[in-house]
């Protein structure tokens, strides 16, 4: 069993930066690929970023590539999402999750999810 808790969301202006954190409970955090997803009202949950077990490889949605950076600290059981040059369309609830399936960009490939943290970007 893995419990995930996101934090760091808030209200910012377009162009600002924000860093989200996801703290995991359990001794096997380093075994998991980790992902960040986001969801806004009336829309499906969409992929944002993913990272491999040791953090050597990362993957990003085209909409955030070059602006967002995913990283992890296995000693602290924590994964991060650094968001730069934020846009109003980035407004959503952001979720972290542990990957168990074949596709890093598909929600159904993740088994444990946090409760989410709200990010709001004003124009």
URTA-V677325 format. One line per field, one symbol per residue. ss: DSSP state (H for helix, E for strand, L for the rest). burial: I if it has 24 or more other ideal C-beta (glycine too) atoms within 12 Angstrom, else O. A space follows every 10 residues. Layout:
# URTA-V677325
ss = ???
burial = ???
This chain:
# URTA-V677325
ss = LLEEEEELLE EEELLLLEEE EEEEELLLHH HLEEEEEEEL LLLLLEEEEE ELLLLLLEEE LLLLLLLEEE EEEHHHLEEE EEELLLLHHH LEEEEEEEEL LLLLLLHHHE EEELLLEEEE EEL
burial = OIOIIIIIIO OIOOOOOIII IIIIOOOOII OIIIIIIIIO OOOOIIIIII IOOOIOOIII IOOIOOIIII IIOOOOIIII IIIOOIIOOI IIIIIIIIIO OOOIIOIOOI OIIIOIIIII IOO
